[in-house]
Amino acid sequence: MTNFTGTRTFGMAVMVLITTAGLFAAIQLPLFGAFMLSLAGIPAFMILLAWGGLWFLGYSALTLTLTGILASPAAALTLVPLIFMPAIMLSATVRLGFDPLRAISLTLLSATVFSVGLWGLANGFASDSQPLLLVREKFTQQIAVFEEQLDKIQEKGAESSEAIDIARENLKAVYDYTLLLIPATLLFVWHLITLAVFYGAAQKFAGQMGFAVVPLPPFSQWRFDWKLVWLFIGGWLLYNVTGSAESITVSTLAIRVGANCLAISSIIYFIAGLSLLFFMFDKYKIGSFARVGFSCLALVFTQAVVWFGIIDVWVDFRTPKPALFSSSDSDEDF
């Protein structure tokens, strides 16, 4: 018993160091480090599934204490919405017997709402909040670089002034729309990647750690709850209709909420549409070369793939349709 407890204690200490290292990587290298933090969060999910809540409490307490000392208390607390809460939610849905896609979907939406709520409490949602100002500054720098390129093209006379003006307007529209997606859609994408990493690691190491998880279905069979279509419809209405309200405050809030609902639901239905595309590949025995070609086109025509996924909610392409005439009916006619 002593050896058993000692082994787990040592393993927990190693997992604490892994998560702490991932947080430091995320602080030092924001883009690459974000993915490293996703990997470093695997221990939280694995401990909950394999060892239970008491060991998870010890792991989380040690991790928060160590990161708080080495980095800062504020940096340590970011682990709560980014790692600990999603791990708790996903492990709970798995233990309750939800199928993998439903478990991940519920956790994904819950973790996004929770993270956005904490972001709002800590930083505020106003456009003059410090994190948004930093993001705006980064985007402004990138926009300035693109505008310099447009100026050089205009000086060379390679394109007409009208085409350059259209390019500038499109650039500004992308810039403004992207700012609306921070923080909600940004956090949604991060949680989506993290939960996929969590579940993939659980499938791989379940046997070694003495627990079992239901494997994810083949990608061609991924389907989501049809009720998610209301997120898309509501987002579209808020962004395009309610956003024109006379009250500036109501209009700004409606546009921001609508833009994020529209973006998040579009990501979900892009995945659903891509899954349906792979189902068609299998159904019609599409060759490898054609699959690569169609997949590349799907990455270009993303909106078409999104609508493909939405239409499947009602048409249900993957369910076999009953034959118009049965063989017995045909025999009776002759």
C-alpha positions as CSV (number, residue, x, y, z in Angstrom):
1,M,0.0,0.0,0.0
2,T,2.9,2.4,0.9
3,N,4.6,1.7,-2.4
4,F,1.3,2.2,-4.3
5,T,0.7,5.6,-2.6
6,G,4.4,6.6,-3.1
7,T,4.2,5.7,-6.8
8,R,1.1,7.8,-7.3
9,T,2.6,10.7,-5.3
10,F,5.7,10.7,-7.4
11,G,3.5,10.5,-10.6
12,M,1.4,13.4,-9.4
13,A,4.5,15.5,-8.7
14,V,5.7,14.9,-12.3
15,M,2.3,15.9,-13.6
16,V,2.4,19.1,-11.6
17,L,5.8,19.9,-13.2
18,I,4.4,19.2,-16.7
19,T,1.5,21.5,-16.3
20,T,3.7,24.2,-14.7
21,A,6.1,24.0,-17.6
22,G,3.3,24.3,-20.1
23,L,2.0,27.5,-18.5
24,F,5.5,29.0,-18.6
25,A,5.7,28.0,-22.3
26,A,2.4,29.7,-23.0
27,I,3.6,32.9,-21.3
28,Q,6.9,33.0,-23.1
29,L,5.7,31.8,-26.6
30,P,2.1,32.8,-26.9
31,L,1.2,30.9,-30.1
32,F,3.4,27.8,-29.8
33,G,3.0,27.9,-26.0
34,A,-0.8,27.8,-26.2
35,F,-0.6,24.4,-27.8
36,M,2.0,23.3,-25.2
37,L,-0.4,24.3,-22.5
38,S,-3.1,22.1,-24.1
39,L,-0.7,19.2,-23.9
40,A,0.4,20.1,-20.4
41,G,-3.3,20.0,-19.3
42,I,-3.6,16.3,-20.1
43,P,-2.6,15.3,-16.5
44,A,-5.6,17.1,-15.0
45,F,-8.0,15.0,-17.1
46,M,-6.1,11.7,-16.7
47,I,-5.9,12.1,-12.9
48,L,-9.6,12.7,-12.6
49,L,-10.5,9.6,-14.7
50,A,-7.8,7.2,-13.3
51,W,-7.3,8.3,-9.7
52,G,-10.4,10.3,-8.7
53,G,-11.2,13.7,-7.1
54,L,-9.0,13.6,-4.1
55,W,-5.8,13.1,-6.1
56,F,-7.0,15.8,-8.5
57,L,-7.4,18.2,-5.5
58,G,-3.9,17.5,-4.5
59,Y,-2.6,18.0,-8.0
60,S,-4.5,21.2,-8.6
61,A,-3.5,22.7,-5.2
62,L,0.2,21.9,-5.8
63,T,0.1,23.2,-9.4
64,L,-1.6,26.5,-8.3
65,T,0.9,27.0,-5.5
66,L,4.0,26.3,-7.6
67,T,2.9,28.5,-10.5
68,G,1.8,31.2,-8.2
69,I,5.3,31.2,-6.6
70,L,7.3,30.9,-9.8
71,A,5.2,33.1,-12.0
72,S,2.4,35.1,-10.3
73,P,-1.0,34.4,-8.6
74,A,-2.8,35.9,-11.6
75,A,-1.0,33.5,-14.0
76,A,-1.7,30.6,-11.8
77,L,-5.5,31.4,-11.7
78,T,-5.6,31.2,-15.5
79,L,-5.3,27.5,-15.2
80,V,-8.7,27.3,-13.6
81,P,-10.8,28.2,-16.7
82,L,-8.2,26.9,-19.2
83,I,-7.3,23.5,-17.7
84,F,-9.1,22.5,-14.5
85,M,-12.7,23.4,-15.2
86,P,-12.7,21.8,-18.7
87,A,-11.0,18.7,-17.2
88,I,-13.7,18.4,-14.5
89,M,-16.6,18.9,-16.9
90,L,-15.3,16.4,-19.5
91,S,-14.5,13.8,-16.9
92,A,-18.0,14.2,-15.4
93,T,-19.8,13.8,-18.7
94,V,-17.6,10.8,-19.5
95,R,-18.4,9.2,-16.2
96,L,-22.1,9.9,-16.7
97,G,-22.0,7.8,-19.9
98,F,-22.4,10.5,-22.5
99,D,-21.2,9.5,-26.0
100,P,-17.8,11.1,-26.8
101,L,-19.1,13.9,-29.2
102,R,-21.9,14.9,-26.9
103,A,-19.5,14.9,-23.9
104,I,-17.0,17.1,-25.8
105,S,-19.7,19.4,-27.1
106,L,-21.3,20.1,-23.7
107,T,-17.9,20.6,-22.1
108,L,-16.8,22.9,-25.0
109,L,-19.8,25.2,-24.7
110,S,-19.7,25.2,-20.9
111,A,-16.0,25.9,-20.8
112,T,-16.3,28.8,-23.3
113,V,-19.1,30.4,-21.3
114,F,-17.2,30.0,-18.1
115,S,-14.0,31.4,-19.5
116,V,-15.7,34.4,-21.2
117,G,-17.5,35.2,-17.9
118,L,-14.2,35.2,-16.0
119,W,-12.5,37.2,-18.7
120,G,-15.3,39.8,-18.3
121,L,-15.0,39.9,-14.5
122,A,-11.2,40.2,-14.7
123,N,-10.7,42.5,-17.7
124,G,-14.1,43.9,-18.7
125,F,-15.7,43.6,-22.2
126,A,-15.2,47.2,-23.1
127,S,-13.1,48.1,-26.1
128,D,-10.8,50.1,-23.9
129,S,-9.9,47.1,-21.6
130,Q,-6.2,46.4,-21.4
131,P,-6.2,42.9,-23.1
132,L,-8.3,44.2,-26.0
133,L,-6.1,47.2,-26.3
134,L,-3.1,44.9,-26.6
135,V,-4.8,42.8,-29.2
136,R,-5.9,45.9,-31.1
137,E,-2.4,47.1,-31.1
138,K,-1.1,43.9,-32.6
139,F,-3.7,43.8,-35.3
140,T,-3.1,47.5,-36.0
141,Q,0.6,46.7,-36.6
142,Q,-0.3,43.9,-39.0
143,I,-2.8,46.1,-40.8
144,A,-0.2,48.8,-41.2
145,V,2.2,46.2,-42.9
146,F,-0.6,45.2,-45.3
147,E,-1.4,48.8,-46.1
148,E,2.3,49.5,-46.9
149,Q,2.2,46.7,-49.3
150,L,-1.0,48.1,-50.9
151,D,0.7,51.5,-51.2
152,K,3.7,50.0,-53.0
153,I,1.4,48.2,-55.4
154,Q,-0.5,51.4,-56.0
155,E,2.8,53.3,-56.7
156,K,3.8,50.7,-59.2
157,G,0.5,51.0,-60.9
158,A,0.1,47.2,-61.0
159,E,-3.6,47.6,-59.9
160,S,-6.2,50.3,-60.4
161,S,-7.0,52.8,-57.6
162,E,-10.5,51.3,-57.4
163,A,-9.2,47.8,-56.8
164,I,-6.8,49.1,-54.1
165,D,-9.6,50.9,-52.4
166,I,-11.8,47.8,-52.4
167,A,-8.8,45.8,-50.9
168,R,-8.5,48.5,-48.1
169,E,-12.2,48.3,-47.3
170,N,-12.1,44.5,-47.1
171,L,-9.0,44.6,-44.9
172,K,-10.7,47.0,-42.5
173,A,-13.8,44.8,-42.5
174,V,-11.8,41.8,-41.5
175,Y,-10.0,43.8,-38.9
176,D,-13.2,45.1,-37.3
177,Y,-14.9,41.6,-37.4
178,T,-11.8,39.9,-35.9
179,L,-11.8,42.2,-32.9
180,L,-15.5,41.3,-32.3
181,L,-14.5,37.7,-31.9
182,I,-12.2,38.4,-28.9
183,P,-12.4,36.8,-26.4
184,A,-15.3,34.4,-26.9
185,T,-14.5,32.8,-30.3
186,L,-10.7,32.8,-29.5
187,L,-11.4,30.9,-26.2
188,F,-13.8,28.6,-28.0
189,V,-11.1,27.6,-30.5
190,W,-8.6,27.1,-27.8
191,H,-10.9,24.9,-25.8
192,L,-11.8,22.9,-28.9
193,I,-8.2,22.0,-29.5
194,T,-7.6,21.3,-25.8
195,L,-10.5,19.0,-25.4
196,A,-9.6,17.1,-28.5
197,V,-6.1,16.7,-27.1
198,F,-7.5,15.6,-23.7
199,Y,-9.8,12.9,-25.2
200,G,-7.2,11.7,-27.7
201,A,-4.6,11.2,-24.8
202,A,-7.3,9.4,-22.7
203,Q,-7.9,7.0,-25.5
204,K,-4.2,6.3,-25.9
205,F,-3.2,5.9,-22.2
206,A,-6.5,4.5,-20.8
207,G,-5.2,0.9,-20.7
208,Q,-1.9,1.9,-19.0
209,M,-3.7,3.9,-16.3
210,G,-6.5,1.4,-15.6
211,F,-9.6,3.1,-16.9
212,A,-11.7,2.9,-20.1
213,V,-13.2,5.5,-22.4
214,V,-15.5,5.1,-25.4
215,P,-13.5,5.7,-28.5
216,L,-14.4,8.5,-30.8
217,P,-16.5,7.4,-33.8
218,P,-14.9,7.6,-37.3
219,F,-14.7,11.2,-38.5
220,S,-17.1,10.4,-41.4
221,Q,-19.8,9.7,-38.7
222,W,-19.4,12.9,-36.6
223,R,-22.8,14.4,-36.1
224,F,-24.0,17.1,-33.7
225,D,-27.2,17.9,-31.9
226,W,-29.6,19.5,-34.4
227,K,-30.5,22.2,-31.7
228,L,-27.1,23.8,-32.4
229,V,-28.6,25.3,-35.5
230,W,-30.4,27.8,-33.3
231,L,-27.0,29.2,-32.3
232,F,-26.3,29.9,-36.0
233,I,-29.8,31.4,-36.6
234,G,-29.7,33.5,-33.4
235,G,-26.2,34.7,-34.2
236,W,-27.2,35.7,-37.8
237,L,-30.2,37.6,-36.6
238,L,-28.3,39.4,-33.8
239,Y,-25.4,40.4,-36.1
240,N,-27.4,41.4,-39.2
241,V,-30.8,42.5,-37.9
242,T,-30.8,43.4,-34.1
243,G,-27.4,45.1,-34.6
244,S,-29.1,47.9,-36.4
245,A,-31.0,48.9,-33.3
246,E,-31.3,52.7,-32.5
247,S,-29.6,52.4,-29.1
248,I,-25.8,52.4,-29.6
249,T,-25.3,50.3,-26.5
250,V,-27.8,47.7,-27.5
251,S,-26.6,47.7,-31.1
252,T,-22.9,47.2,-30.1
253,L,-23.7,44.4,-27.7
254,A,-26.0,42.7,-30.2
255,I,-23.3,42.8,-32.9
256,R,-20.6,41.4,-30.6
257,V,-22.8,38.6,-29.3
258,G,-24.2,37.8,-32.8
259,A,-20.7,37.8,-34.4
260,N,-19.4,35.3,-31.8
261,C,-22.5,33.0,-32.0
262,L,-22.2,33.1,-35.8
263,A,-18.5,32.4,-35.8
264,I,-18.7,29.6,-33.2
265,S,-21.7,27.9,-34.9
266,S,-19.9,28.2,-38.3
267,I,-16.8,26.4,-36.9
268,I,-19.1,23.6,-35.6
269,Y,-20.9,23.3,-38.9
270,F,-17.7,23.4,-40.8
271,I,-16.6,20.3,-38.9
272,A,-20.0,18.7,-39.5
273,G,-19.8,19.6,-43.2
274,L,-16.3,18.2,-43.5
275,S,-17.4,15.0,-41.8
276,L,-20.2,14.7,-44.3
277,L,-17.8,15.2,-47.1
278,F,-15.7,12.3,-45.8
279,F,-18.8,10.2,-45.6
280,M,-19.4,10.9,-49.3
281,F,-15.8,9.9,-50.0
282,D,-16.4,6.5,-48.4
283,K,-19.9,6.1,-49.9
284,Y,-18.8,6.7,-53.5
285,K,-15.4,5.2,-53.1
286,I,-13.5,8.4,-54.0
287,G,-9.8,7.8,-54.7
288,S,-7.0,9.3,-52.6
289,F,-6.0,11.9,-55.1
290,A,-9.5,13.2,-55.5
291,R,-10.0,13.2,-51.7
292,V,-6.9,15.5,-51.3
293,G,-8.2,17.8,-54.0
294,F,-11.7,18.1,-52.6
295,S,-10.3,18.6,-49.1
296,C,-8.2,21.5,-50.3
297,L,-11.2,23.0,-52.0
298,A,-13.2,22.6,-48.8
299,L,-10.5,24.7,-47.0
300,V,-11.0,27.4,-49.6
301,F,-14.8,27.4,-49.9
302,T,-15.4,27.2,-46.1
303,Q,-18.8,28.8,-46.2
304,A,-20.1,26.2,-48.7
305,V,-18.9,23.5,-46.3
306,V,-20.7,25.2,-43.4
307,W,-24.0,25.3,-45.4
308,F,-23.4,21.7,-46.4
309,G,-23.3,20.8,-42.6
310,I,-26.4,23.0,-41.9
311,I,-28.5,21.5,-44.7
312,D,-27.6,18.0,-43.4
313,V,-29.6,18.9,-40.2
314,W,-32.8,18.6,-42.2
315,V,-31.9,16.5,-45.2
316,D,-29.9,13.9,-43.2
317,F,-27.7,12.6,-46.0
318,R,-26.3,9.8,-44.0
319,T,-29.5,7.9,-43.2
320,P,-30.5,5.5,-45.9
321,K,-33.7,6.5,-47.7
322,P,-36.5,3.8,-48.1
323,A,-36.9,2.5,-51.6
324,L,-39.9,3.8,-53.5
325,F,-40.8,0.3,-54.6
326,S,-40.1,-2.9,-52.7
327,S,-39.3,-6.1,-54.5
328,S,-42.5,-7.7,-53.3
329,D,-44.6,-5.0,-54.8
330,S,-42.7,-5.4,-58.1
331,D,-43.4,-9.1,-58.2
332,E,-47.1,-8.6,-57.7
333,D,-47.4,-6.3,-60.6
334,F,-46.3,-9.0,-63.1
